[in-house]
Amino acid sequence: MSEVYVIDTSALIAFLADEEGADKVDLLLSAASRYEKKVYIHRLNILEVYHLTLREENEKKAHLMHELVSKLPAEILEYIDEQLIEEAGRMKAHYNISLADAVVLATASLKHAQLVSADRDRFEKISKTGKIQFYWIR
Amino acid sequence: MYIHVPESGEIKLPDEIIKKFQDKELEVIETVEGVLLRPRPEPISRARGFLKGSKISTELYSKDKQDEKAKEE
C-alpha cells in the first residue's frame, strides 16, 4: 500500500463537518504533518466545498473555510496539466462521472495514491476495477 | 523524570507538563525512542468541525452530485 493519499470532496466535508470518518482524515493529516505520509488535496475539490458553503451559508464562512483548508498539512494541487487533462478525460469518458470526480481520480492515479473518500456508492463501480486504490473513511 | 505505567494504563503527568498543556489535545506518537506527546497541529484542530452544525454535510453533497448528473444527462 502506498503512503500517498488524495482527499476527495466527500472526505474533506466529513472532516470539516466532523462527521463519521473525520478521525481517519485527522490521523492522515497528523501523519502528514510529521512527514510520515504524503497527502494531496486538489483545489477543484476545495472549490466544491466553497460553492456549497457559499450557497448554504455565506461568503465569510466560505472564505474562512478556504483559508483553513489551505493551511492543512497537505499539498494543495493548483494546476490541471497536460497529463491530468488526458487522464481525467479518460476517466470521465469511461465512467461517466463529474469533472471534479474525474480530476480527483486522475490525480490519485497519476500520484499512485490512495483516494480518501466517504462515498462508496458513487465510486463502487470504479473501485471494483482495482485501477484506483481507495481508502474508505467509513 | 520517570513515571510509572500501571496495569490500568492511566498515567499521571508531571504538574509542570499539565500546567503547560492544560485543556490542549495531545497526540500520542510511538517513536523508535519511546513515546512522544505533542499538541495536535493547530491547523488540523482549527479546521476539523469548522462546518459542524452548518447545512453542509456529505449527504447534501451526494444529493448535489446526483442532481448535477441528472442535469448532464
Backbone of each chain as ProteinMPNN parsed JSONL, in Angstrom:
{"seq_chain_A": "MSEVYVIDTSALIAFLADEEGADKVDLLLSAASRYEKKVYIHRLNILEVYHLTLREENEKKAHLMHELVSKLPAEILEYIDEQLIEEAGRMKAHYNISLADAVVLATASLKHAQLVSADRDRFEKISKTGKIQFYWIR", "coords_chain_A": {"N_chain_A": [[0.83, -1.205, 0.0], [0.49, 2.214, -0.852], [1.909, 5.167, 0.666], [0.796, 7.484, 0.067], [-1.74, 9.841, -0.337], [-4.863, 11.034, -1.628], [-7.235, 13.39, -0.973], [-10.699, 13.385, -1.328], [-13.691, 15.31, -2.183], [-15.865, 14.447, -0.576], [-14.638, 13.274, 1.658], [-13.281, 15.456, 2.616], [-15.385, 17.125, 3.348], [-16.564, 15.513, 5.321], [-14.58, 15.644, 7.257], [-14.456, 18.423, 7.786], [-17.026, 18.872, 8.705], [-17.053, 17.327, 10.844], [-18.029, 14.692, 10.746], [-18.884, 11.135, 10.844], [-15.956, 9.293, 10.316], [-14.243, 11.387, 10.243], [-12.168, 11.186, 12.032], [-10.367, 9.442, 10.791], [-9.426, 10.95, 8.624], [-8.289, 13.017, 10.018], [-6.195, 11.652, 11.342], [-4.615, 10.931, 9.153], [-3.83, 13.447, 8.246], [-2.421, 14.327, 10.467], [-0.292, 12.53, 10.44], [0.814, 13.336, 8.065], [1.728, 15.824, 8.802], [3.884, 15.118, 10.252], [5.538, 14.254, 8.354], [5.28, 11.606, 7.657], [3.42, 10.549, 5.989], [2.166, 11.342, 2.742], [-0.039, 13.78, 1.737], [-2.474, 14.89, -0.539], [-4.548, 17.53, -1.747], [-6.802, 18.51, -4.184], [-7.295, 21.689, -5.642], [-9.702, 21.968, -6.971], [-11.478, 20.341, -5.591], [-11.66, 21.698, -3.236], [-12.949, 23.87, -4.202], [-15.489, 22.785, -4.714], [-16.437, 22.444, -2.087], [-16.326, 25.057, -1.257], [-18.225, 26.262, -2.902], [-20.581, 24.979, -2.025], [-20.636, 25.864, 0.642], [-20.823, 28.592, 0.346], [-23.294, 28.787, -0.931], [-25.087, 27.586, 0.904], [-24.452, 28.731, 3.339], [-22.653, 31.453, 3.973], [-20.599, 34.055, 2.391], [-18.45, 34.812, 4.013], [-18.049, 32.659, 5.707], [-17.43, 30.713, 3.836], [-15.068, 31.73, 2.8], [-13.394, 31.669, 5.047], [-13.344, 28.937, 5.527], [-11.949, 28.126, 3.243], [-9.492, 29.308, 3.734], [-8.703, 27.946, 6.066], [-8.505, 25.292, 5.17], [-6.488, 25.563, 3.315], [-4.31, 25.818, 4.949], [-3.853, 23.361, 5.999], [-1.831, 20.416, 6.683], [-1.299, 19.433, 4.001], [-0.518, 18.933, 0.574], [-1.565, 21.347, -1.604], [-2.966, 21.017, -4.669], [-2.668, 22.904, -7.516], [-2.898, 23.036, -10.242], [-4.063, 21.955, -13.509], [-2.581, 19.974, -15.462], [-1.18, 18.892, -18.659], [-0.954, 16.075, -18.584], [-2.773, 15.43, -16.581], [-5.152, 16.373, -17.672], [-5.501, 14.556, -19.776], [-5.653, 12.081, -18.455], [-7.818, 12.528, -16.7], [-9.76, 13.061, -18.571], [-9.976, 10.561, -19.813], [-10.966, 9.09, -17.643], [-13.426, 10.357, -17.182], [-14.78, 9.873, -19.57], [-14.867, 7.113, -19.57], [-16.124, 6.283, -17.177], [-18.364, 7.873, -16.873], [-18.6, 10.187, -15.114], [-18.562, 13.104, -12.88], [-16.804, 16.201, -13.615], [-15.155, 17.101, -11.491], [-14.91, 14.747, -10.009], [-13.6, 13.177, -11.896], [-11.171, 14.521, -12.094], [-10.125, 14.237, -9.478], [-9.882, 11.484, -9.292], [-8.108, 10.975, -11.393], [-5.913, 12.355, -10.441], [-5.248, 10.816, -8.184], [-4.582, 8.474, -9.518], [-2.362, 9.254, -11.104], [-0.582, 10.037, -9.128], [-0.079, 7.709, -7.908], [-1.578, 7.105, -5.662], [-3.678, 6.54, -2.754], [-7.156, 6.968, -2.852], [-8.859, 8.989, -0.747], [-11.953, 8.686, 0.596], [-15.484, 9.133, 1.342], [-17.451, 8.185, -0.039], [-18.727, 5.529, -0.949], [-20.824, 4.537, -2.542], [-20.893, 6.126, -4.896], [-18.423, 5.627, -6.056], [-18.312, 2.948, -6.377], [-18.375, 1.261, -8.687], [-15.977, 1.929, -9.946], [-14.11, 1.284, -7.988], [-14.249, -1.432, -7.986], [-12.878, -2.161, -10.251], [-10.271, -2.06, -9.545], [-8.352, -0.362, -10.39], [-7.867, 2.014, -9.15], [-6.73, 2.668, -5.896], [-8.666, 2.662, -3.007], [-9.258, 4.48, -0.004], [-11.324, 4.061, 2.354], [-13.202, 6.091, 4.48], [-15.282, 5.438, 6.035]], "CA_chain_A": [[0.0, 0.0, 0.0], [1.288, 3.435, -0.882], [1.698, 6.086, 1.781], [0.401, 8.745, -0.553], [-3.202, 9.902, -0.293], [-5.536, 12.197, -2.204], [-8.521, 13.546, -0.274], [-11.759, 13.86, -2.225], [-14.603, 16.29, -1.576], [-16.7, 13.85, 0.484], [-13.805, 13.101, 2.855], [-12.989, 16.803, 3.126], [-16.595, 17.592, 4.04], [-16.714, 14.715, 6.552], [-13.609, 16.197, 8.218], [-14.841, 19.789, 8.167], [-18.299, 18.831, 9.439], [-16.81, 16.387, 11.943], [-18.936, 13.542, 10.616], [-18.237, 9.831, 10.972], [-14.836, 9.181, 9.377], [-13.347, 12.546, 10.408], [-10.978, 10.705, 12.755], [-9.406, 8.845, 9.851], [-8.816, 12.052, 7.871], [-7.472, 13.701, 11.024], [-4.97, 10.871, 11.55], [-3.786, 11.046, 7.943], [-3.237, 14.786, 8.222], [-1.42, 14.377, 11.545], [0.882, 11.801, 9.941], [1.425, 14.192, 7.031], [2.443, 16.923, 9.483], [5.165, 14.542, 10.725], [6.185, 13.787, 7.119], [5.213, 10.138, 7.56], [2.573, 10.267, 4.832], [2.004, 12.496, 1.855], [-1.468, 13.986, 1.473], [-2.774, 15.925, -1.532], [-5.94, 17.958, -1.981], [-6.837, 19.338, -5.394], [-8.051, 22.935, -5.455], [-11.045, 21.778, -7.528], [-12.314, 19.761, -4.534], [-11.933, 22.798, -2.3], [-13.958, 24.684, -4.897], [-16.806, 22.179, -4.491], [-16.871, 22.751, -0.715], [-16.519, 26.511, -1.218], [-19.505, 26.541, -3.55], [-21.655, 24.53, -1.12], [-20.645, 26.718, 1.835], [-21.315, 29.9, -0.103], [-24.726, 28.653, -1.233], [-25.882, 27.214, 2.076], [-24.128, 29.577, 4.499], [-22.366, 32.806, 3.467], [-19.281, 34.237, 1.793], [-17.433, 34.896, 5.059], [-17.782, 31.286, 6.16], [-16.773, 30.012, 2.723], [-13.704, 32.252, 2.715], [-12.641, 31.157, 6.204], [-13.141, 27.502, 5.266], [-10.887, 28.036, 2.237], [-8.247, 29.676, 4.408], [-8.336, 26.865, 6.995], [-8.099, 24.107, 4.389], [-5.199, 25.87, 2.677], [-3.241, 25.713, 5.944], [-3.7, 21.971, 6.458], [-0.561, 19.823, 6.241], [-1.5, 18.68, 2.758], [-0.101, 19.743, -0.573], [-2.727, 21.755, -2.395], [-2.617, 20.979, -6.096], [-3.288, 24.086, -8.118], [-2.962, 23.032, -11.706], [-4.519, 20.818, -14.307], [-1.611, 19.978, -16.558], [-1.479, 18.073, -19.834], [-1.129, 14.673, -18.165], [-4.012, 15.338, -15.802], [-6.26, 16.551, -18.618], [-5.71, 13.322, -20.542], [-6.092, 11.015, -17.548], [-9.168, 12.871, -16.234], [-10.63, 12.897, -19.741], [-10.217, 9.109, -19.955], [-11.824, 8.679, -16.515], [-14.775, 10.9, -17.378], [-15.398, 9.168, -20.696], [-15.008, 5.704, -19.235], [-17.019, 6.01, -16.043], [-19.492, 8.796, -16.859], [-18.574, 10.86, -13.807], [-18.439, 14.564, -12.982], [-15.456, 16.701, -13.886], [-14.369, 17.116, -10.242], [-14.584, 13.348, -9.693], [-12.6, 12.711, -12.867], [-9.881, 15.145, -11.746], [-9.584, 13.659, -8.241], [-9.481, 10.109, -9.612], [-6.906, 11.04, -12.231], [-4.822, 12.775, -9.559], [-4.864, 9.637, -7.406], [-3.948, 7.535, -10.431], [-1.039, 9.761, -11.502], [0.302, 10.12, -7.952], [-0.045, 6.351, -7.335], [-2.048, 7.367, -4.3], [-4.989, 6.015, -2.367], [-8.158, 8.033, -2.839], [-9.557, 9.035, 0.544], [-13.33, 9.049, 0.259], [-16.581, 8.615, 2.168], [-18.523, 7.924, -0.995], [-18.64, 4.182, -1.531], [-21.838, 4.322, -3.575], [-20.568, 6.768, -6.17], [-17.207, 5.086, -6.648], [-18.34, 1.481, -6.28], [-18.03, 0.647, -9.974], [-14.552, 2.174, -10.208], [-13.283, 0.561, -7.001], [-14.251, -2.854, -8.373], [-11.901, -2.402, -11.324], [-8.954, -2.19, -8.914], [-7.392, 0.562, -11.015], [-7.547, 3.037, -8.147], [-6.85, 2.163, -4.527], [-9.493, 3.561, -2.199], [-9.121, 4.458, 1.452], [-12.668, 4.468, 2.801], [-13.15, 6.606, 5.855], [-16.387, 4.828, 6.783]], "C_chain_A": [[0.864, 1.254, 0.0], [0.964, 4.31, 0.319], [1.373, 7.484, 1.248], [-1.122, 8.734, -0.672], [-3.705, 11.167, -0.991], [-6.921, 12.267, -1.557], [-9.571, 14.06, -1.245], [-12.726, 14.781, -1.46], [-15.404, 15.688, -0.421], [-15.895, 13.679, 1.775], [-13.474, 14.458, 3.476], [-14.202, 17.346, 3.895], [-16.786, 16.832, 5.354], [-15.785, 15.245, 7.65], [-14.072, 17.572, 8.72], [-16.137, 19.812, 8.985], [-18.216, 17.879, 10.631], [-17.818, 15.224, 11.935], [-18.163, 12.242, 10.876], [-17.125, 9.725, 9.911], [-13.839, 10.326, 9.527], [-12.055, 12.134, 11.116], [-9.916, 10.183, 11.797], [-8.69, 9.935, 9.041], [-7.856, 12.805, 8.789], [-6.135, 12.975, 11.217], [-4.028, 10.947, 10.347], [-3.072, 12.397, 7.909], [-2.168, 14.939, 9.303], [-0.133, 13.689, 11.088], [1.598, 12.629, 8.874], [2.21, 15.332, 7.682], [3.774, 16.439, 10.055], [5.987, 13.99, 9.553], [6.226, 12.261, 7.015], [4.356, 9.703, 6.375], [2.489, 11.54, 3.995], [0.511, 12.609, 1.535], [-1.635, 15.137, 0.475], [-4.26, 16.275, -1.486], [-5.914, 18.815, -3.234], [-7.744, 20.541, -5.151], [-9.501, 22.812, -5.974], [-12.003, 21.193, -6.475], [-12.63, 20.809, -3.459], [-13.015, 23.7, -2.896], [-15.365, 24.122, -4.668], [-17.328, 22.504, -3.089], [-17.141, 24.254, -0.582], [-17.904, 26.866, -1.779], [-20.683, 26.167, -2.643], [-21.788, 25.469, 0.08], [-21.205, 28.099, 1.501], [-22.835, 29.844, -0.31], [-25.566, 28.441, 0.017], [-25.636, 28.105, 3.293], [-23.881, 31.011, 4.0], [-20.915, 32.911, 2.996], [-18.164, 34.229, 2.846], [-17.033, 33.484, 5.514], [-17.016, 30.508, 5.081], [-15.306, 30.438, 2.623], [-12.841, 31.693, 3.848], [-12.353, 29.662, 6.045], [-11.961, 27.319, 4.302], [-9.519, 28.296, 2.879], [-7.764, 28.537, 5.318], [-7.832, 25.636, 6.242], [-6.729, 24.342, 3.746], [-4.033, 25.723, 3.648], [-3.03, 24.282, 6.456], [-2.367, 21.401, 5.97], [-0.742, 18.879, 5.042], [-0.991, 19.559, 1.63], [-1.331, 20.064, -1.415], [-2.292, 21.808, -3.863], [-3.408, 22.055, -6.832], [-3.633, 23.889, -9.597], [-3.611, 21.776, -12.298], [-3.594, 20.806, -15.518], [-2.025, 18.997, -17.663], [-1.8, 16.609, -19.462], [-2.466, 14.466, -17.445], [-5.238, 15.486, -16.695], [-6.553, 15.226, -19.318], [-6.218, 12.19, -19.656], [-7.536, 11.273, -17.069], [-10.171, 12.703, -17.372], [-10.983, 11.428, -19.957], [-11.19, 8.624, -18.88], [-13.273, 9.112, -16.76], [-15.501, 10.14, -18.492], [-15.747, 7.726, -20.323], [-16.089, 5.428, -18.184], [-18.236, 6.936, -15.947], [-19.64, 9.494, -15.5], [-18.408, 12.375, -13.998], [-16.977, 14.957, -13.214], [-14.581, 16.666, -12.624], [-13.972, 15.693, -9.846], [-13.493, 12.82, -10.617], [-11.22, 13.266, -12.51], [-9.295, 14.492, -10.495], [-9.132, 12.208, -8.481], [-8.188, 10.081, -10.423], [-5.696, 11.451, -11.389], [-4.316, 11.576, -8.755], [-4.098, 8.646, -8.29], [-2.512, 7.99, -10.77], [-0.053, 9.831, -10.335], [0.524, 8.735, -7.32], [-0.471, 6.406, -5.867], [-3.363, 6.639, -4.027], [-5.964, 7.191, -2.327], [-8.96, 7.941, -1.548], [-10.976, 9.523, 0.289], [-14.328, 8.471, 1.256], [-17.666, 8.036, 1.265], [-18.431, 6.567, -1.688], [-19.604, 3.991, -2.693], [-21.404, 4.87, -4.926], [-19.364, 6.125, -6.857], [-17.168, 3.559, -6.686], [-17.826, 0.791, -7.552], [-16.513, 0.766, -10.237], [-13.682, 1.362, -9.246], [-13.181, -0.921, -7.362], [-13.232, -3.157, -9.471], [-10.49, -2.597, -10.752], [-7.911, -1.236, -9.486], [-6.965, 1.664, -10.059], [-7.69, 2.379, -6.777], [-7.669, 3.168, -3.729], [-9.18, 3.389, -0.72], [-10.443, 4.99, 1.989], [-12.591, 4.948, 4.25], [-14.327, 6.109, 6.691], [-17.079, 3.787, 5.936]], "O_chain_A": [[1.838, 1.354, 0.746], [-0.111, 4.208, 0.911], [1.638, 8.502, 1.887], [-1.714, 7.727, -1.064], [-3.065, 12.218, -0.952], [-7.681, 11.3, -1.6], [-9.352, 15.069, -1.916], [-12.587, 14.993, -0.256], [-15.601, 16.344, 0.602], [-16.416, 13.914, 2.866], [-13.395, 14.594, 4.697], [-14.054, 17.949, 4.958], [-17.127, 17.428, 6.376], [-16.158, 15.289, 8.822], [-14.076, 17.84, 9.922], [-16.317, 20.669, 9.85], [-19.203, 17.662, 11.334], [-18.369, 14.84, 12.967], [-16.952, 12.255, 11.097], [-17.349, 10.039, 8.743], [-12.725, 10.256, 9.007], [-10.984, 12.668, 10.831], [-8.725, 10.445, 11.964], [-7.485, 9.845, 8.804], [-6.754, 13.179, 8.387], [-5.077, 13.605, 11.251], [-2.808, 11.018, 10.501], [-1.886, 12.487, 7.591], [-1.144, 15.589, 9.092], [0.968, 14.19, 11.315], [2.826, 12.624, 8.789], [3.242, 15.753, 7.16], [4.678, 17.235, 10.312], [7.011, 13.338, 9.756], [7.105, 11.699, 6.362], [4.546, 8.617, 5.827], [2.711, 12.65, 4.48], [-0.117, 11.637, 1.114], [-1.033, 16.201, 0.618], [-5.108, 15.424, -1.22], [-5.106, 19.737, -3.345], [-8.808, 20.429, -4.541], [-10.405, 23.476, -5.468], [-13.192, 21.511, -6.469], [-13.705, 20.808, -2.86], [-13.877, 24.218, -2.186], [-16.314, 24.876, -4.455], [-18.509, 22.802, -2.915], [-18.066, 24.669, 0.116], [-18.642, 27.663, -1.2], [-21.646, 26.922, -2.506], [-22.895, 25.824, 0.485], [-21.959, 28.687, 2.276], [-23.559, 30.753, 0.094], [-26.628, 29.045, 0.172], [-26.493, 28.224, 4.168], [-24.834, 31.704, 3.641], [-20.116, 31.992, 3.174], [-17.076, 33.708, 2.604], [-15.854, 33.171, 5.679], [-16.088, 29.754, 5.375], [-14.422, 29.614, 2.391], [-11.697, 31.293, 3.628], [-11.269, 29.185, 6.381], [-11.093, 26.473, 4.517], [-8.538, 27.605, 2.605], [-6.579, 28.207, 5.34], [-6.845, 25.017, 6.64], [-5.915, 23.424, 3.649], [-2.895, 25.525, 3.224], [-2.128, 24.032, 7.255], [-1.833, 21.852, 4.957], [-0.383, 17.702, 5.085], [-1.029, 20.786, 1.722], [-2.041, 19.169, -1.875], [-1.378, 22.544, -4.235], [-4.637, 22.105, -6.777], [-4.556, 24.514, -10.119], [-3.685, 20.717, -11.674], [-3.807, 21.543, -16.48], [-3.079, 18.366, -17.596], [-2.76, 16.011, -19.947], [-3.176, 13.485, -17.664], [-6.244, 14.803, -16.498], [-7.71, 14.822, -19.44], [-7.102, 11.431, -20.053], [-8.362, 10.361, -17.038], [-11.297, 12.256, -17.155], [-12.131, 11.089, -20.245], [-12.111, 7.856, -19.157], [-14.211, 8.338, -16.57], [-16.681, 9.81, -18.37], [-16.788, 7.199, -20.717], [-16.857, 4.473, -18.293], [-19.05, 6.794, -15.034], [-20.674, 9.395, -14.84], [-18.154, 12.86, -15.1], [-16.057, 14.16, -13.033], [-13.421, 16.257, -12.674], [-12.847, 15.454, -9.405], [-12.584, 12.112, -10.186], [-10.218, 12.559, -12.613], [-8.095, 14.22, -10.449], [-8.12, 11.768, -7.935], [-7.295, 9.271, -10.17], [-4.589, 10.955, -11.599], [-3.11, 11.348, -8.657], [-3.102, 8.06, -7.868], [-1.575, 7.194, -10.724], [1.157, 9.7, -10.525], [1.229, 8.61, -6.319], [0.17, 5.844, -4.979], [-4.054, 6.192, -4.942], [-5.636, 8.269, -1.831], [-9.646, 6.951, -1.291], [-11.177, 10.644, -0.18], [-14.063, 7.469, 1.92], [-18.658, 7.477, 1.733], [-18.097, 6.481, -2.87], [-19.263, 3.371, -3.7], [-21.519, 4.205, -5.955], [-19.29, 6.082, -8.085], [-16.137, 2.957, -6.985], [-16.987, -0.109, -7.511], [-15.87, -0.182, -10.69], [-12.649, 0.82, -9.638], [-12.176, -1.577, -7.087], [-12.778, -4.294, -9.599], [-9.631, -3.213, -11.383], [-6.738, -1.289, -9.118], [-5.851, 2.182, -10.143], [-8.638, 1.636, -6.525], [-7.406, 4.37, -3.765], [-8.878, 2.29, -0.255], [-10.659, 6.199, 2.069], [-12.0, 4.3, 5.114], [-14.372, 6.327, 7.902], [-18.037, 3.16, 6.388]]}, "seq_chain_B": "MYIHVPESGEIKLPDEIIKKFQDKELEVIETVEGVLLRPRPEPISRARGFLKGSKISTELYSKDKQDEKAKEE", "coords_chain_B": {"N_chain_B": [[13.146, 12.494, 34.433], [10.863, 10.042, 35.593], [7.914, 8.145, 34.989], [5.455, 5.917, 36.297], [3.804, 3.29, 34.639], [0.797, 2.018, 35.281], [-1.146, -1.072, 35.54], [-3.73, -0.425, 34.789], [-3.352, 1.482, 32.895], [-3.646, 4.152, 33.174], [-2.002, 7.182, 33.455], [-0.173, 9.588, 35.389], [0.685, 12.762, 34.563], [3.583, 14.842, 35.016], [3.243, 17.781, 37.125], [4.15, 20.262, 35.995], [4.061, 19.774, 33.304], [1.364, 19.282, 32.938], [0.35, 21.806, 33.561], [1.379, 23.317, 31.458], [0.163, 22.213, 29.189], [-2.517, 22.149, 29.666], [-5.956, 21.604, 28.953], [-5.4, 21.29, 26.315], [-5.277, 19.349, 23.304], [-3.499, 16.394, 23.151], [-1.362, 14.556, 21.062], [-0.593, 11.156, 20.845], [2.316, 9.614, 20.085], [4.049, 6.854, 18.99], [7.43, 6.332, 18.971], [10.749, 5.448, 17.721], [12.401, 5.796, 19.833], [10.703, 5.849, 22.021], [7.819, 7.141, 23.516], [6.051, 9.866, 22.236], [4.543, 12.843, 23.22], [2.565, 15.252, 21.825], [1.229, 18.521, 21.091], [-1.768, 18.636, 19.216], [-1.437, 19.475, 15.793], [-2.149, 22.832, 15.099], [-3.49, 23.833, 12.704], [-4.988, 21.587, 11.945], [-6.713, 21.048, 14.106], [-8.134, 23.415, 14.108], [-9.467, 23.382, 11.675], [-10.953, 21.023, 11.651], [-14.274, 20.136, 12.085], [-15.142, 22.662, 11.552], [-17.298, 23.192, 9.915], [-19.295, 22.015, 11.273], [-22.598, 21.672, 12.418], [-23.505, 23.381, 10.529], [-25.273, 23.766, 7.377], [-23.931, 22.184, 5.68], [-23.082, 18.999, 4.578], [-22.036, 15.571, 4.035], [-24.128, 14.231, 3.018], [-25.748, 16.171, 1.828], [-23.981, 16.947, -0.151], [-23.768, 14.584, -1.68], [-26.352, 14.467, -2.682], [-26.385, 16.756, -4.226], [-24.515, 16.019, -6.171], [-25.875, 13.981, -7.443], [-28.019, 15.413, -8.539], [-26.607, 17.055, -10.257], [-25.595, 15.199, -12.045], [-27.949, 14.241, -13.16], [-28.794, 16.515, -14.511], [-26.796, 16.758, -16.429], [-27.365, 14.537, -17.969]], "CA_chain_B": [[11.993, 12.159, 35.263], [10.224, 8.783, 35.198], [6.569, 7.908, 35.525], [5.112, 4.504, 36.278], [2.576, 2.981, 33.892], [0.131, 0.912, 35.98], [-1.9, -2.014, 34.697], [-4.94, 0.245, 34.278], [-2.948, 2.311, 31.754], [-3.794, 5.592, 33.482], [-0.745, 7.745, 33.973], [-0.264, 10.974, 35.883], [1.795, 13.541, 34.02], [4.127, 15.798, 35.992], [2.447, 19.011, 37.233], [4.564, 21.341, 35.085], [3.582, 19.407, 31.946], [-0.094, 19.506, 32.954], [0.129, 23.267, 33.516], [1.725, 23.823, 30.129], [-0.706, 21.701, 28.116], [-3.892, 22.033, 30.159], [-7.044, 21.847, 28.002], [-4.987, 21.099, 24.915], [-5.321, 17.952, 22.887], [-2.166, 15.886, 22.863], [-1.312, 13.388, 20.183], [0.354, 10.169, 21.368], [3.027, 9.033, 18.941], [5.095, 5.906, 19.366], [8.62, 6.548, 18.146], [11.787, 4.437, 17.947], [12.975, 6.013, 21.165], [9.7, 5.718, 23.087], [6.509, 7.729, 23.223], [6.09, 11.32, 22.152], [3.247, 13.515, 23.388], [2.714, 16.601, 21.27], [-0.072, 19.134, 20.828], [-2.24, 18.394, 17.859], [-1.138, 20.656, 14.978], [-3.265, 23.784, 15.156], [-4.334, 23.902, 11.502], [-5.918, 20.448, 11.885], [-7.783, 21.211, 15.102], [-8.98, 24.559, 13.744], [-10.312, 23.066, 10.508], [-11.884, 19.92, 11.926], [-15.536, 20.538, 12.71], [-15.453, 24.059, 11.243], [-18.64, 23.267, 9.309], [-20.244, 21.249, 12.094], [-23.75, 22.491, 12.798], [-23.982, 24.16, 9.374], [-26.103, 22.917, 6.496], [-23.044, 21.391, 4.818], [-22.865, 17.609, 5.006], [-21.749, 14.684, 2.903], [-25.429, 13.844, 2.468], [-26.127, 17.261, 0.92], [-23.044, 16.892, -1.273], [-24.176, 13.455, -2.528], [-27.595, 14.842, -3.36], [-25.954, 17.716, -5.24], [-23.843, 15.301, -7.252], [-26.911, 13.26, -8.189], [-28.75, 16.421, -9.327], [-25.675, 17.5, -11.303], [-25.525, 14.124, -13.042], [-29.245, 14.208, -13.853], [-28.812, 17.661, -15.428], [-25.888, 16.436, -17.539], [-27.998, 13.514, -18.813]], "C_chain_B": [[11.32, 10.889, 34.726], [8.807, 8.735, 35.75], [6.253, 6.429, 35.363], [3.827, 4.308, 35.457], [1.896, 1.792, 34.572], [-0.648, 0.026, 35.014], [-3.116, -1.352, 34.047], [-4.608, 1.118, 33.06], [-3.058, 3.801, 32.037], [-2.5, 6.119, 34.065], [-0.961, 9.188, 34.424], [0.959, 11.71, 35.34], [2.322, 14.496, 35.093], [3.358, 17.133, 35.943], [2.829, 20.09, 36.216], [4.121, 21.059, 33.642], [2.073, 19.669, 31.875], [-0.383, 20.996, 32.817], [0.327, 23.795, 32.095], [0.698, 23.42, 29.062], [-2.165, 21.56, 28.534], [-4.907, 22.428, 29.078], [-6.622, 21.75, 26.536], [-5.087, 19.617, 24.591], [-3.913, 17.49, 22.551], [-2.263, 14.634, 22.002], [-0.251, 12.435, 20.744], [1.014, 9.47, 20.187], [4.1, 8.082, 19.453], [6.281, 6.114, 18.424], [9.643, 5.44, 18.448], [12.324, 4.554, 19.374], [11.966, 5.856, 22.293], [8.379, 6.308, 22.666], [6.635, 9.25, 23.247], [4.672, 11.852, 22.347], [3.404, 14.902, 22.794], [1.336, 17.206, 20.979], [-0.489, 18.859, 19.395], [-1.962, 19.645, 17.02], [-2.368, 21.569, 14.859], [-4.111, 23.844, 13.884], [-5.351, 22.752, 11.424], [-7.051, 20.666, 12.882], [-8.693, 22.394, 14.76], [-9.946, 24.206, 12.61], [-11.344, 21.985, 10.821], [-13.121, 20.46, 12.646], [-15.922, 21.972, 12.415], [-16.87, 24.195, 10.66], [-19.682, 22.477, 10.098], [-21.394, 22.18, 12.507], [-24.235, 23.385, 11.668], [-24.849, 23.235, 8.511], [-25.246, 21.997, 5.635], [-22.849, 19.991, 5.4], [-22.544, 16.764, 3.785], [-23.059, 14.243, 2.231], [-25.894, 14.895, 1.449], [-25.256, 17.216, -0.344], [-23.43, 15.766, -2.245], [-25.416, 13.795, -3.334], [-27.276, 15.814, -4.51], [-25.345, 17.025, -6.452], [-24.863, 14.537, -8.112], [-27.684, 14.22, -9.098], [-27.913, 16.873, -10.522], [-25.639, 16.477, -12.445], [-26.812, 14.075, -13.863], [-29.328, 15.338, -14.876], [-27.961, 17.388, -16.664], [-26.53, 15.453, -18.515], [-29.268, 14.104, -19.412]], "O_chain_B": [[11.231, 10.705, 33.512], [8.539, 9.227, 36.846], [6.714, 5.775, 34.427], [2.881, 5.087, 35.581], [2.375, 0.664, 34.449], [-0.785, 0.337, 33.831], [-3.485, -1.669, 32.915], [-5.5, 1.451, 32.279], [-2.616, 4.623, 31.234], [-1.97, 5.58, 35.037], [-1.818, 9.902, 33.903], [2.102, 11.342, 35.612], [1.574, 14.907, 35.979], [2.888, 17.558, 34.887], [1.961, 20.75, 35.645], [3.846, 21.977, 32.869], [1.571, 20.206, 30.887], [-1.256, 21.398, 32.048], [-0.455, 24.608, 31.602], [0.405, 24.192, 28.149], [-2.957, 20.927, 27.836], [-4.747, 23.434, 28.387], [-7.389, 22.085, 25.634], [-4.995, 18.756, 25.466], [-3.217, 18.124, 21.758], [-3.13, 13.782, 22.196], [0.856, 12.859, 21.077], [0.345, 8.816, 19.388], [4.954, 8.465, 20.253], [6.122, 6.07, 17.204], [9.422, 4.603, 19.323], [12.653, 3.561, 20.023], [12.375, 5.738, 23.448], [7.874, 6.012, 21.584], [7.239, 9.832, 24.147], [3.725, 11.375, 21.722], [4.284, 15.656, 23.21], [0.392, 16.484, 20.658], [0.335, 18.852, 18.481], [-2.219, 20.758, 17.477], [-3.472, 21.116, 14.556], [-5.337, 23.902, 13.974], [-6.449, 22.93, 10.897], [-8.22, 20.488, 12.54], [-9.881, 22.379, 15.082], [-11.088, 24.666, 12.584], [-12.467, 22.024, 10.32], [-13.024, 21.141, 13.667], [-16.912, 22.468, 12.953], [-17.55, 25.195, 10.891], [-20.811, 22.294, 9.642], [-21.173, 23.328, 12.894], [-25.248, 24.071, 11.808], [-25.117, 22.088, 8.869], [-25.771, 21.129, 4.938], [-22.496, 19.833, 6.569], [-22.753, 17.186, 2.648], [-23.089, 13.927, 1.042], [-26.367, 14.561, 0.362], [-25.742, 17.422, -1.456], [-23.425, 15.954, -3.462], [-25.521, 13.458, -4.514], [-27.822, 15.704, -5.608], [-25.613, 17.387, -7.597], [-24.732, 14.458, -9.333], [-27.972, 13.909, -10.254], [-28.418, 17.05, -11.631], [-25.651, 16.826, -13.626], [-26.786, 13.895, -15.081], [-29.862, 15.156, -15.97], [-28.335, 17.73, -17.786], [-26.286, 15.509, -19.72], [-29.971, 13.425, -20.161]]}, "name": "protein", "num_of_chains": 2, "seq": "MSEVYVIDTSALIAFLADEEGADKVDLLLSAASRYEKKVYIHRLNILEVYHLTLREENEKKAHLMHELVSKLPAEILEYIDEQLIEEAGRMKAHYNISLADAVVLATASLKHAQLVSADRDRFEKISKTGKIQFYWIRMYIHVPESGEIKLPDEIIKKFQDKELEVIETVEGVLLRPRPEPISRARGFLKGSKISTELYSKDKQDEKAKEE"}
